[in-house]
Amino acid sequence: MTGPETTTGPGPAAAGPWALLSGAVKGVAKKFSQDRSAALPVAGGRAVVLAVADGHGSAAHFRSDLGAHWAVAEFTVCAQAFAREAARVGGDAAGWPALREEARRLPQQVGHRWHEWALLYEANSPAHGARRLAAAERTGSRERPEAPDLAAYGSTLVGAVLTEHTLFCWQLGDGDIVLVDGEGTPHLPLSTGPDMGDETDSLCEPEPWRKMRAHWQPFTGGVPPCVLLSTDGLSKSFADHQGFLDFATGLGERAAGQGVAAVQAQLPDWLGRAAKFSGDDTTLVGAIAVPAQRSDELHEQDAYDQNQHDQNQHDENPHGQRGTEW
């Protein structure tokens, strides 16, 4: 296969006042994607956790798909606990300082958990250590072995926790977080400017949490219409950064005008075209604010879909007989 391969969910998931978007495309001519992502509701839909990770993918990082998987998995574990607390605090400003302090600790928690996975995997299936050990045995060296090199698992990480009252986000390495406000203006709370080449900060470095950028803000004028996280394969597909920002604002406008389900349905085509231009894996997750009426319609559609599923299951197996167990 030489073209981009797309992976998306069947439709937008309902999450309180938001609908969640998710899509991913494998880069052109790549065997498999090194991107991973998550978009999930927490605390009964009163909070949302979003995350994307981009394994570096070059020959030196040949296990980076694992690194990206661990990055998203461990971030979501830590962020869900944080999101439940953020939802509990809500709009009580007296509780925000404690939340901010907890947000400062989260990068170290994620970094430690990621390194534990990488070290465990490396101990059981060394990427390079087996060769170094064999060489030491041949030469009779008794020097203390070096710390494992975890570069093979290198990955970036971009994550966010969103409630009706606050946004917290974290970023290590490249990728983008775009917040589109009620006026349709895009904001990049953690941007450091244009990329200056392919080098990027990584979870495989010692104490990576020290390089992780963080941002938080309260919402005084209501929930923002659109929060998007993406790997750098998306922004790199545009001729300039303004084109990427226009895409983000346009996505929010289409969601408001056509509905989130229509945007989710078109997402595979948009990401597929982006991957053709950038040549890279391209992943996007987002939370789109849904007006109260449209939110009710989305929940009704979910209920209808579940009813149809149950009816189909009954039609296929009217007597409730169990199928083959695997």
C-alpha positions in Angstrom: 0.0 0.0 0.0 1.4 3.4 -1.0 -1.4 5.7 -0.1 -2.4 7.0 3.3 -4.4 4.6 5.5 -7.1 6.2 7.5 -8.5 5.1 10.9 -11.5 7.0 12.4 -14.3 6.2 14.8 -17.8 5.5 13.5 -19.0 8.9 14.7 -18.7 11.7 17.3 -18.9 10.5 20.8 -21.1 12.4 23.2 -19.3 13.8 26.3 -21.4 16.2 28.3 -21.5 19.6 26.5 -19.0 18.4 23.9 -18.8 16.0 21.0 -15.5 14.3 20.6 -13.7 14.0 17.2 -10.9 11.4 16.5 -9.1 10.5 13.3 -5.7 9.1 12.2 -4.0 8.5 8.9 -0.9 6.4 8.3 1.8 8.3 6.3 2.3 7.6 2.7 4.4 4.5 2.0 4.8 3.7 5.7 4.4 0.2 7.0 2.5 1.3 10.1 1.7 4.4 12.0 3.8 5.6 14.9 1.0 8.0 16.1 -1.4 7.1 19.0 -4.3 9.1 20.4 -7.2 9.2 22.8 -10.3 11.2 23.3 -12.6 10.2 26.2 -15.2 11.7 28.6 -14.5 11.6 32.3 -16.7 12.3 35.4 -19.9 11.6 33.6 -19.1 13.8 30.7 -18.2 16.9 32.9 -14.6 16.6 31.8 -12.7 15.5 28.7 -9.2 14.0 28.3 -7.5 14.4 24.9 -4.0 13.1 23.9 -1.9 12.5 20.9 1.6 11.1 20.7 4.0 10.8 17.8 6.7 8.2 17.8 9.8 9.5 16.1 9.8 6.7 13.5 13.4 7.0 12.1 15.8 4.1 12.1 17.2 5.1 15.5 13.7 5.0 17.0 12.5 1.7 15.5 10.3 0.9 18.5 8.7 4.4 18.8 5.2 3.0 18.1 5.5 1.4 21.5 6.7 4.6 23.0 3.7 6.5 21.6 1.4 3.9 22.9 2.8 4.1 26.4 2.7 7.9 26.3 -1.0 8.1 25.5 -1.8 5.2 27.9 0.0 6.6 30.9 -1.1 10.2 30.2 -4.8 9.1 30.1 -4.4 7.2 33.4 -2.9 10.2 35.2 -5.1 12.8 33.4 -8.4 10.9 34.2 -7.7 11.2 37.9 -6.8 14.9 37.4 -9.9 15.5 35.3 -12.2 14.0 38.0 -10.8 16.4 40.5 -11.0 19.3 38.0 -14.7 18.5 37.4 -15.3 18.3 41.2 -13.7 21.7 41.7 -15.6 23.2 38.8 -16.0 26.9 38.9 -14.9 27.3 42.5 -11.9 29.6 42.1 -10.7 28.8 45.6 -9.9 25.3 44.4 -7.9 26.3 41.3 -4.5 26.9 43.0 -4.5 23.3 44.3 -5.4 22.1 40.8 -2.6 24.1 39.3 -0.2 22.5 41.7 -1.4 19.1 40.8 -1.1 20.0 37.1 2.6 20.8 37.7 3.2 17.3 39.1 1.4 15.5 36.3 4.3 15.6 33.8 6.7 13.9 36.2 4.1 11.2 37.0 3.6 10.5 33.3 7.4 10.5 32.6 8.1 8.1 35.4 5.4 5.7 34.3 6.6 5.9 30.7 10.2 5.1 31.7 9.0 2.2 33.8 7.4 0.6 30.7 10.4 1.3 28.5 12.9 -0.1 31.0 10.7 -3.2 31.6 10.4 -3.8 27.9 14.1 -3.2 27.3 15.0 -5.6 30.1 13.0 -8.4 28.5 13.8 -7.6 24.9 16.9 -5.3 24.6 17.0 -3.1 21.6 20.8 -2.7 21.7 21.8 -3.9 25.1 22.2 -7.5 24.1 24.9 -6.6 21.7 26.8 -4.5 24.3 26.5 -7.3 26.8 27.9 -9.9 24.3 30.8 -7.6 23.5 31.6 -7.1 27.2 31.5 -10.8 27.8 33.9 -11.4 24.9 36.4 -8.8 26.2 36.0 -9.9 29.8 35.0 -6.4 30.8 33.6 -6.1 34.4 32.7 -2.4 34.2 29.3 -1.4 35.5 26.9 -1.6 32.6 25.6 1.7 31.2 22.0 2.8 31.7 19.8 1.4 29.0 19.5 3.6 25.9 15.8 4.3 25.4 16.1 6.2 22.1 14.4 3.3 20.3 11.1 4.1 22.0 11.2 7.9 21.6 7.9 9.8 21.4 6.4 13.2 21.8 3.2 13.8 23.9 0.5 16.4 23.7 -2.4 16.2 26.2 -5.3 18.3 27.6 -8.0 18.2 30.2 -11.0 20.3 29.5 -14.0 21.1 31.8 -16.7 23.7 31.5 -14.6 26.0 33.6 -11.0 25.3 32.9 -8.5 24.1 30.4 -5.2 22.4 31.3 -2.7 21.3 28.7 0.8 19.9 28.5 3.2 19.3 25.6 6.6 17.6 25.1 8.1 17.9 21.6 6.3 18.9 18.4 2.6 18.8 17.7 -0.2 21.4 18.1 -2.9 22.5 20.5 -5.4 24.9 19.0 -8.1 26.6 21.0 -10.8 28.4 18.9 -12.6 31.0 20.9 -16.2 32.2 20.6 -15.1 34.9 18.1 -13.6 32.2 15.8 -10.0 33.3 16.6 -7.5 30.5 17.0 -5.0 30.4 19.9 -1.9 28.3 20.3 -1.3 28.3 24.1 1.9 26.2 23.9 3.4 27.2 20.6 7.1 27.9 20.5 7.1 29.2 16.9 7.9 27.4 13.6 9.7 24.1 13.8 13.5 24.4 13.2 14.1 21.0 11.7 13.3 17.4 12.7 14.8 17.5 16.2 12.3 17.4 19.0 12.1 16.9 22.7 11.3 13.3 23.6 10.1 11.0 26.4 13.2 8.9 25.9 15.4 11.6 27.3 16.4 11.6 31.0 13.9 13.5 33.2 11.7 14.5 30.2 9.2 16.2 32.4 11.6 19.1 32.9 11.1 20.0 29.2 7.4 19.6 29.2 5.5 22.8 28.6 2.2 23.5 30.4 -0.7 25.9 30.3 -3.9 26.5 32.1 -6.7 29.0 31.8 -10.2 29.5 33.3 -13.2 30.1 31.1 -15.1 33.2 32.1 -17.2 33.6 28.9 -18.3 30.0 28.6 -16.9 26.9 27.0 -14.8 27.5 23.9 -16.4 26.1 20.7 -13.4 24.0 19.7 -10.2 22.5 21.2 -8.0 20.5 18.9 -4.9 18.4 19.4 -2.8 17.1 16.5 0.5 15.5 15.6 2.8 17.6 13.5 1.9 15.7 10.4 -1.2 17.9 10.1 0.5 21.3 10.4 3.4 20.3 8.2 1.0 19.6 5.4 0.1 23.3 4.9 2.3 25.7 2.9 2.4 28.0 6.0 1.2 28.1 9.5 -1.7 30.4 8.7 -3.1 27.7 6.5 -3.1 25.3 9.4 -4.9 27.9 11.6 -7.5 28.5 8.9 -8.1 24.7 8.8 -8.7 24.7 12.6 -11.1 27.6 12.5 -12.8 26.2 9.4 -13.3 22.8 11.2 -15.0 24.6 14.1 -17.2 26.6 11.7 -18.3 23.5 9.8 -19.1 21.8 13.1 -21.3 24.7 14.1 -23.0 24.9 10.7 -23.2 21.3 9.6 -23.1 19.4 12.8 -20.2 17.4 14.4 -21.3 14.1 12.8 -20.8 15.7 9.3 -17.3 16.9 10.3 -16.4 13.4 11.7 -17.6 11.9 8.4 -15.4 14.2 6.4 -12.4 13.9 8.7 -10.9 10.8 7.0 -10.7 12.6 3.6 -9.2 15.8 5.1 -6.5 13.9 7.1 -5.8 11.7 4.1 -5.1 14.7 1.9 -2.9 16.2 4.6 -0.9 13.0 4.8 -0.2 13.1 1.1 1.3 16.5 1.4 3.3 15.9 4.6 4.1 12.3 4.0 3.8 11.8 7.7 1.4 10.1 10.0 -1.4 12.5 10.7 -3.6 12.3 13.8 -6.3 14.7 15.2 -8.5 14.6 18.3 -10.8 17.3 19.5 -13.7 18.4 21.6 -16.4 20.5 20.0 -18.9 22.4 22.1 -22.4 21.3 21.2 -25.4 23.6 21.7 -27.9 22.2 24.3 -30.5 21.2 21.6 -27.9 19.6 19.4 -26.4 17.8 22.4 -29.9 16.3 23.2 -30.2 15.2 19.6 -26.8 13.5 19.8 -27.8 11.6 22.9 -31.1 10.7 21.3 -29.2 9.4 18.2 -26.9 7.4 20.5 -30.0 5.8 22.1 -31.5 5.1 18.7 -28.3 3.5 17.5 -28.1 1.3 20.6 -31.8 0.3 20.1 -31.1 -0.6 16.5 -28.1 -2.6 17.5 -30.0 -4.5 20.2 -32.8 -5.2 17.6 -30.3 -6.4 15.1 -28.7 -8.7 17.7 -32.2 -10.0 18.5 -33.0 -10.6 14.8 -29.7 -12.4 14.3 -30.1 -14.5 17.4 -33.9 -14.4 18.4 -33.6 -17.2 20.9 -30.7 -15.8 22.8 -28.4 -18.7 21.9 -24.8 -18.2 22.7 -22.3 -18.1 19.8 -18.9 -19.6 19.6 -16.6 -18.5 22.5 -13.1 -17.5 21.5 
